[in-house]
Amino acid sequence: MILLLSGITGAAEIATVHGVAYEWSTFEPLDNAIIEVNSTPSQSMVAKYGVYSFELTNGTYNITASYYEDDQLTYYAEDIIIVFDEGSYVLDLLLLPSYSSSSEGSTGESTTSTPDKSRWILIRAIVVFALLLVVLVSQIMKKPKSPITKKLKPEASPYVVPENKVKVVEDIEEGPEFEVTEMDAGPTTDEIIDEPLSISLRDDIKVEVPILSDEPVPADLQEILDILISQGGRMTQKDMRKRLKYSEGKVSLMLLDLEKRGKIQKFKKGRGNVLFLVDEEDN
């Protein structure tokens, strides 16, 4: 009876660790990558389409991924994961180029050795820094210029308002103060510039309404829009992630792309985000 209870307790503490092994430059899954974990006993598997999964008990584990081409180690990655409770853990691996040293023997055969750990950490840090720098520069280049709102000084205004046409609202106890001005005529529609609409309520408040992009939406982004439409135009990011086959990181990038295109809006709610479908008629 004691052995049976201990077996049930041990089984309840088993967690599933899974993820996908990606190539560092294209972010494409690496088919037939070799994934290893230093469990007791150690486990290893060949990741079909880059997908791997291990059953592990509570503890700290080192997971490594290796990819070979023509019996040569070309990509390598390692990461540490701490399993502290049962459930499902997702750990995606980004494999970087492996710079292995080789030496020829008397028979002409060559042997490869794993890069020194300190050198590997330095190379990995340099590559990650370079990727972050590229992403930052691309975001700065793609960032639209903010519209310039010019303030017309009273003496520089092209519209002369007669004194008898001005009414000042006074003695308002609550709310901000407004000056109501009646004008005979304003700018025609031909003078409207085709740029984001800027609405100024006060000197310290300005609302900008983005213009929807007319570019065609890719199929994977359209899949997210279709799911939002089926849910009435509103759902949480967590529920959206459950309905898609992509990893959490890729879903976040796809939502960011849709938000920049003006197709959706994302608002913070608690620990998660709520997604809203933007109505084209409102824009």
PyMOL commands that set and color helices and strands:
alter all, ss='L'
color gray80, all
select helices_A, chain A and resi 2-12+117-142+154-156+163-165+189-191+219-230+237-243+248-260+280-282
alter helices_A, ss='H'
color red, helices_A
select strands_A, chain A and resi 15-23+33-37+43-47+51-56+59-69+72-83+87-90+93-97+101-104+110-113+166-168+179-181+197-202+205-209+234-236+264-269+272-277
alter strands_A, ss='S'
color yellow, strands_A
deselect
rebuild
show_as cartoon
